[in-house]
Amino acid sequence: MTAHQADIIYTSLAFILPVVAIAVIRKGWIAIPLAAFAHWATLDAAGRILHQLDPERDSGIFAAIWAAIGWIQAIVLVTILWKVKQFFINLKNRNKIPNQSLQTTTMAVTDAEQPPRQP
C-alpha cells in the first residue's frame, strides 16, 4: 500500500464513520461525541500510518497540531452533520403534523352556532 492509497482510504473513512454514526444513533448526546472521536481518531491514525509509509514526509508539526486541537474541528463537523440530519427530519415530519390552530377553530363551531340551512 502506498502512502497515497492510505491517504485516500483513511480520509474516506474519516468522513464516512461520522456520517454513519450520526445517521444510525438517534440520541445526540451519544452520537455527537462518538462520531467526533471516530473522525479524530481515524485521522490521527492515518497521520501515524502515513508517517510510517513515507518517513521522509515532514509532517511532525501538523501531527502535533492535529493531536492537540483536531478534536475541535471534529466536534464542529459532527455538530453540522447533526443539525443537517435534524433539519431533514423536521422537514419530513412538517407535513405529518396537522395545524392545531385550524383544528381547534373548526371544532369549536357547534350545531347551535351554525345558521339554519335553507331547503
The 8 nearest C-alpha neighbors of each residue, nearest first, counted from 0:
[[1, 4, 2, 5, 3, 52, 6, 49],
 [0, 2, 4, 3, 5, 52, 53, 6],
 [1, 3, 5, 4, 49, 52, 6, 53],
 [2, 4, 6, 1, 5, 7, 0, 49],
 [5, 3, 7, 1, 6, 2, 8, 0],
 [6, 4, 8, 2, 3, 7, 9, 1],
 [5, 7, 3, 4, 9, 8, 10, 2],
 [6, 8, 4, 10, 5, 9, 11, 3],
 [9, 7, 5, 11, 10, 6, 4, 12],
 [10, 8, 12, 11, 6, 7, 45, 13],
 [9, 11, 13, 7, 12, 8, 6, 14],
 [12, 10, 8, 9, 13, 14, 15, 7],
 [13, 11, 9, 15, 14, 10, 16, 8],
 [12, 14, 38, 10, 11, 41, 15, 16],
 [13, 15, 12, 11, 16, 17, 18, 10],
 [14, 16, 12, 18, 17, 13, 11, 19],
 [15, 17, 19, 18, 14, 12, 13, 20],
 [18, 16, 34, 20, 19, 15, 14, 21],
 [17, 19, 21, 15, 20, 16, 22, 14],
 [18, 20, 22, 16, 17, 21, 23, 15],
 [21, 19, 17, 23, 22, 18, 34, 24],
 [20, 22, 18, 19, 30, 24, 23, 17],
 [21, 23, 19, 20, 24, 18, 25, 84],
 [24, 22, 20, 21, 19, 25, 30, 18],
 [25, 23, 30, 21, 20, 26, 22, 29],
 [24, 26, 27, 23, 30, 21, 22, 29],
 [27, 25, 28, 29, 24, 30, 31, 21],
 [26, 28, 30, 29, 31, 25, 81, 24],
 [27, 29, 26, 30, 31, 32, 33, 25],
 [30, 28, 27, 26, 31, 32, 33, 24],
 [29, 31, 27, 33, 24, 21, 32, 34],
 [30, 32, 34, 33, 27, 29, 77, 35],
 [33, 31, 35, 34, 30, 36, 29, 28],
 [34, 32, 36, 30, 35, 31, 37, 29],
 [33, 35, 17, 37, 31, 36, 32, 20],
 [36, 34, 73, 32, 38, 74, 37, 33],
 [35, 37, 39, 33, 38, 34, 40, 32],
 [38, 36, 34, 40, 35, 39, 41, 33],
 [39, 37, 13, 35, 41, 36, 40, 73],
 [38, 40, 36, 42, 41, 37, 70, 73],
 [41, 39, 43, 37, 42, 38, 36, 44],
 [42, 40, 44, 38, 43, 13, 39, 37],
 [41, 43, 45, 39, 44, 40, 13, 46],
 [42, 44, 40, 46, 45, 41, 39, 47],
 [45, 43, 47, 41, 46, 42, 40, 48],
 [46, 44, 42, 48, 43, 47, 9, 49],
 [45, 47, 49, 43, 44, 48, 50, 42],
 [46, 48, 50, 44, 45, 49, 51, 43],
 [49, 47, 51, 45, 50, 46, 44, 52],
 [50, 48, 52, 46, 51, 47, 2, 45],
 [49, 51, 47, 54, 53, 48, 52, 46],
 [52, 50, 48, 49, 53, 54, 47, 46],
 [53, 51, 49, 50, 2, 48, 54, 1],
 [52, 54, 50, 55, 51, 56, 49, 2],
 [55, 53, 50, 56, 51, 52, 57, 49],
 [56, 54, 53, 57, 50, 58, 52, 51],
 [55, 57, 54, 53, 58, 50, 49, 59],
 [56, 58, 59, 55, 54, 60, 50, 61],
 [59, 57, 61, 60, 56, 62, 50, 46],
 [58, 60, 62, 61, 57, 63, 56, 50],
 [59, 61, 63, 62, 58, 64, 57, 65],
 [62, 60, 64, 58, 63, 59, 65, 66],
 [63, 61, 65, 59, 60, 64, 66, 58],
 [62, 64, 60, 66, 61, 65, 67, 59],
 [63, 65, 61, 67, 62, 66, 68, 60],
 [66, 64, 69, 62, 67, 63, 68, 61],
 [67, 65, 63, 64, 69, 68, 62, 43],
 [66, 68, 64, 65, 69, 63, 70, 62],
 [67, 69, 70, 65, 71, 66, 64, 72],
 [70, 68, 65, 71, 72, 66, 67, 73],
 [69, 71, 73, 68, 72, 39, 74, 35],
 [72, 70, 74, 69, 73, 68, 75, 76],
 [71, 73, 75, 69, 70, 74, 76, 68],
 [72, 74, 70, 35, 76, 71, 75, 39],
 [73, 75, 77, 35, 71, 76, 72, 78],
 [76, 74, 72, 78, 73, 77, 79, 71],
 [77, 75, 73, 79, 74, 78, 72, 80],
 [76, 78, 80, 74, 79, 75, 35, 31],
 [79, 77, 81, 75, 80, 76, 74, 82],
 [78, 80, 82, 76, 77, 81, 83, 75],
 [79, 81, 77, 83, 78, 82, 84, 76],
 [82, 80, 78, 84, 79, 83, 77, 85],
 [81, 83, 85, 79, 84, 80, 86, 78],
 [84, 82, 86, 80, 81, 85, 79, 87],
 [83, 85, 81, 87, 82, 86, 80, 88],
 [86, 84, 88, 82, 83, 87, 89, 81],
 [87, 85, 83, 89, 84, 88, 90, 82],
 [86, 88, 90, 84, 89, 85, 91, 83],
 [87, 89, 85, 91, 90, 86, 92, 84],
 [90, 88, 92, 86, 91, 87, 93, 85],
 [89, 91, 87, 93, 88, 92, 86, 94],
 [90, 92, 88, 89, 93, 87, 94, 95],
 [91, 93, 89, 95, 90, 94, 88, 96],
 [94, 92, 90, 95, 91, 89, 96, 88],
 [93, 95, 92, 96, 91, 97, 90, 98],
 [94, 96, 92, 93, 97, 91, 98, 90],
 [95, 97, 94, 93, 98, 92, 99, 91],
 [98, 96, 99, 95, 94, 102, 101, 93],
 [97, 99, 100, 101, 96, 102, 103, 94],
 [100, 98, 102, 101, 97, 103, 96, 104],
 [99, 101, 103, 102, 98, 104, 105, 97],
 [102, 100, 104, 99, 103, 98, 105, 97],
 [103, 101, 99, 105, 100, 104, 106, 98],
 [102, 104, 106, 100, 101, 105, 107, 99],
 [105, 103, 107, 101, 106, 102, 100, 108],
 [106, 104, 102, 107, 103, 108, 101, 100],
 [105, 107, 103, 104, 108, 102, 109, 101],
 [108, 106, 104, 105, 103, 109, 102, 112],
 [109, 107, 106, 105, 112, 110, 104, 113],
 [110, 108, 112, 111, 107, 113, 106, 105],
 [109, 111, 113, 112, 108, 114, 115, 107],
 [112, 110, 109, 113, 114, 108, 115, 107],
 [113, 111, 109, 110, 108, 114, 115, 107],
 [112, 114, 110, 111, 115, 109, 108, 116],
 [113, 115, 116, 112, 111, 110, 117, 109],
 [116, 114, 113, 117, 111, 112, 110, 118],
 [117, 115, 118, 114, 113, 110, 111, 112],
 [116, 118, 115, 114, 113, 110, 112, 111],
 [117, 116, 115, 114, 113, 110, 111, 112]]
